[in-house]
Amino acid sequence: MKQSYINNNLFPPAILFAATLATAPAIAQQQANTGEKVHEYVDQMPVFAGGMGAMMQFIGSKVTYSNTQPEGVVVLSFIVDKDGTIDSARVIKSLAPALDAASVNAVKAMDGKWTPGVQDGKQVPVRFTLPVKFGQPKPDGNAPETMPEYKGGAAAFKTFMKKNARYPRKGTKNGAVLVSFVINEDGSLSDYRIKSRVEPALYQEALRLAKLTEGNWLPAMKDGQKVKVQYTMPVYF
């Protein structure tokens, strides 16, 4: 029997951005039950008990997968509330009804296992996004030993998104846009592609943000050499 695992292929280092930075334009969102603002970026992001590795193991232990089910990715959205509980868990990219439901249930099972996020010294609700891939990981001898990294790491990327992300005036929907591009050996970017479309205003904004990161990437490394890698950057509206 195969198991679910956090995707390290479709979103190479983007799992870090998706799961810990919630790369969405800084638009005001509110919880339906309390009316309290849900944050996308905070001074201290929520942390699962034991860290990211523990969260990956927890999700994998809660979701079973058989050879008869499709391979692919479920992308989940949820809120880590200010008391560490889980709220508003939902699927934003579906794979199959049974796997969608199992993934949501696994996220809900993380309820109470989080240290909440902090903004301005206060605990606040924070939205997370999490891709989970189903299927058997295939060893890739050509995979780089070091994946590309945004210069300055997660903190610098967080600052970049705070400064530049915005919800377009012509936008009418919410959703995820996946922008694919190649990070070349010199850190330049090329071959931009939109892999998921919500509406033109949103994917145009996502593409603009991706292009703005030009010049801010450290390339992937393999056998001591810089190599080009295709990278997928999710932007959530």
C-alpha angles and dihedrals in degrees: 000000000000122000136216118256136182106266115255096164111051092043102027103189092351090090085075092054094041097047102035106025102033092216098218128134109266098257120151113259128178136203111249094223100048106017088229118145115259112217126220096189126029138168092252117024120217115269127210113229105272095013135261095319091054090050091052091051091046093053091046091052093052100048124061124196132194132201090250093064124085123263119234144084135303113198115204133195124201142154124240100210125216091263094051095258125130122248137176097012109182144152117255096173115034129208107169131338095247094047092043091053093045091051093050090049090051091053091048088052088063088069111136094008096102136089101224126241121262129216122178090349095306131105110246140176114266129192118229131191121203131185115207119190123208122206140058114306110236118215111242116200089189094057114117119251092224120036122215116279132201108245108262092019128241095336092056092047089050090053091048093053093046090053100042112023118099138159108250118246091233093049118118104167142056124226148103125295118193115207117194123198140156119250104209130211092266093048094256120133131234144158098046114194135173109228098181128029128203100164132325096259092055100045091045089055091047090051090049091054093048092052090049089063090065110129094019101091132097106214126239119266131218126173089349093305131109112246136184119251134185110237131191118210117195118209118191124205 
